[in-house]
């Protein structure tokens, strides 16, 4: 359950980033429209440029955080909310146990053959 909650939270964060990218494009469009006028409104232009810069910096920081998280998940490093590493360790331990059983069985057969001879 916690994994789904974390996944939903990550998806919501990506949706927020997407909305902010839309706002960035809108700010850029407004600034370009203002620049195309013969008489530009300097205040509006400054506000749009400041909003654009702030939004771009925020989106960059959020995307960097998302990429860092995905890198941790992809490389199997421990990270908040994931059980992948633990599950992988458990699977590997079970494979080692199966391998040990197989080898012990082989040794037991060899011993039985030696005792019969």
Kinemage of the C-alpha trace (Angstrom):
@kinemage 1
@onewidth
@group {chain A} dominant
@subgroup {mainchain}
@vectorlist {calphas} color= white
{ca unk a 1} P 0.000 0.000 0.000
{ca unk a 2} L 2.779 2.454 0.873
{ca unk a 3} L 4.410 1.799 -2.496
{ca unk a 4} L 1.219 2.834 -4.332
{ca unk a 5} L 0.962 5.951 -2.191
{ca unk a 6} L 4.551 6.885 -2.993
{ca unk a 7} L 3.988 6.184 -6.691
{ca unk a 8} L 0.862 8.359 -6.692
{ca unk a 9} L 2.766 11.108 -4.933
{ca unk a 10} L 5.505 10.931 -7.574
{ca unk a 11} L 2.924 11.072 -10.359
{ca unk a 12} L 1.266 14.098 -8.746
{ca unk a 13} L 4.655 15.814 -8.547
{ca unk a 14} L 5.207 15.149 -12.257
{ca unk a 15} L 1.749 16.525 -13.046
{ca unk a 16} L 2.586 19.668 -11.053
{ca unk a 17} L 5.795 20.010 -13.046
{ca unk a 18} L 3.825 19.629 -16.259
{ca unk a 19} L 1.408 22.380 -15.182
{ca unk a 20} L 4.313 24.625 -14.300
{ca unk a 21} L 5.856 24.038 -17.729
{ca unk a 22} L 2.534 25.185 -19.194
{ca unk a 23} L 2.752 28.353 -17.072
{ca unk a 24} L 6.334 28.881 -18.293
{ca unk a 25} L 5.174 28.701 -21.896
{ca unk a 26} L 2.331 31.083 -21.149
{ca unk a 27} L 4.717 33.587 -19.487
{ca unk a 28} L 7.077 33.339 -22.440
{ca unk a 29} L 4.205 33.855 -24.870
{ca unk a 30} L 2.980 36.913 -22.984
{ca unk a 31} L 6.492 38.367 -22.915
{ca unk a 32} L 6.942 37.767 -26.657
{ca unk a 33} L 3.536 39.305 -27.372
{ca unk a 34} L 4.471 42.328 -25.295
{ca unk a 35} L 7.803 42.640 -27.105
{ca unk a 36} L 6.003 42.603 -30.455
{ca unk a 37} L 4.060 45.752 -29.564
{ca unk a 38} L 5.329 49.149 -30.613
{ca unk a 39} L 5.048 50.492 -27.087
{ca unk a 40} L 5.939 47.822 -24.510
{ca unk a 41} L 4.782 47.802 -20.915
{ca unk a 42} L 8.110 47.512 -19.077
{ca unk a 43} L 6.487 46.474 -15.784
{ca unk a 44} L 4.513 43.669 -17.394
{ca unk a 45} L 7.578 42.553 -19.278
{ca unk a 46} L 9.679 42.524 -16.083
{ca unk a 47} L 6.986 40.590 -14.174
{ca unk a 48} L 6.658 38.008 -16.957
{ca unk a 49} L 10.432 37.605 -17.229
{ca unk a 50} L 10.774 37.200 -13.446
{ca unk a 51} L 7.924 34.659 -13.340
{ca unk a 52} L 9.486 32.808 -16.266
{ca unk a 53} L 12.914 32.645 -14.594
{ca unk a 54} L 11.511 31.572 -11.229
{ca unk a 55} L 9.362 28.863 -12.816
{ca unk a 56} L 12.215 27.525 -14.933
{ca unk a 57} L 14.451 27.273 -11.856
{ca unk a 58} L 11.714 25.484 -9.893
{ca unk a 59} L 11.007 23.035 -12.728
{ca unk a 60} L 14.718 22.350 -13.107
{ca unk a 61} L 15.056 21.600 -9.380
{ca unk a 62} L 11.982 19.343 -9.359
{ca unk a 63} L 13.057 17.443 -12.464
{ca unk a 64} L 16.527 16.973 -11.000
{ca unk a 65} L 14.967 15.512 -7.854
{ca unk a 66} L 12.784 13.177 -9.945
{ca unk a 67} L 15.776 12.051 -12.024
{ca unk a 68} L 17.823 11.447 -8.869
{ca unk a 69} L 14.995 9.299 -7.458
{ca unk a 70} L 14.649 7.315 -10.688
{ca unk a 71} L 18.412 6.780 -10.796
{ca unk a 72} L 18.290 5.319 -7.286
{ca unk a 73} L 15.419 3.024 -8.238
{ca unk a 74} L 17.078 1.890 -11.455
{ca unk a 75} L 20.417 1.104 -9.815
{ca unk a 76} L 18.918 -0.727 -6.851
{ca unk a 77} L 20.280 1.716 -4.304
{ca unk a 78} L 18.253 2.000 -1.151
{ca unk a 79} L 15.739 4.826 -1.275
{ca unk a 80} L 12.701 5.941 0.620
{ca unk a 81} L 9.604 3.840 0.080
{ca unk a 82} L 11.083 1.055 -1.988
{ca unk a 83} L 11.275 -2.613 -1.178
{ca unk a 84} L 13.003 -3.549 -4.443
{ca unk a 85} L 16.437 -3.967 -2.860
{ca unk a 86} L 15.044 -6.131 -0.055
{ca unk a 87} L 13.064 -8.278 -2.464
{ca unk a 88} L 16.105 -8.724 -4.686
{ca unk a 89} L 18.233 -9.737 -1.679
{ca unk a 90} L 15.561 -12.236 -0.632
{ca unk a 91} L 15.338 -13.717 -4.139
{ca unk a 92} L 19.106 -14.110 -4.294
{ca unk a 93} L 19.162 -15.752 -0.849
{ca unk a 94} L 16.487 -18.232 -1.946
{ca unk a 95} L 18.501 -19.083 -5.057
{ca unk a 96} L 21.584 -19.670 -2.894
{ca unk a 97} L 19.553 -21.940 -0.599
{ca unk a 98} L 18.298 -23.941 -3.606
{ca unk a 99} L 21.862 -24.221 -4.911
{ca unk a 100} L 23.108 -25.358 -1.481
{ca unk a 101} L 20.332 -28.011 -1.334
{ca unk a 102} L 21.331 -29.271 -4.760
{ca unk a 103} L 25.007 -29.547 -3.759
{ca unk a 104} L 24.160 -31.253 -0.463
{ca unk a 105} L 21.982 -33.702 -2.359
{ca unk a 106} L 24.899 -34.409 -4.726
{ca unk a 107} L 27.244 -34.974 -1.771
{ca unk a 108} L 24.700 -37.277 -0.107
{ca unk a 109} L 24.377 -39.347 -3.305
{ca unk a 110} L 28.142 -39.572 -3.610
{ca unk a 111} L 28.432 -40.714 0.006
{ca unk a 112} L 25.724 -43.348 -0.500
{ca unk a 113} L 27.508 -44.670 -3.584
{ca unk a 114} L 30.805 -44.839 -1.716
{ca unk a 115} L 29.168 -46.709 1.177
{ca unk a 116} L 27.568 -49.217 -1.206
{ca unk a 117} L 30.935 -50.050 -2.764
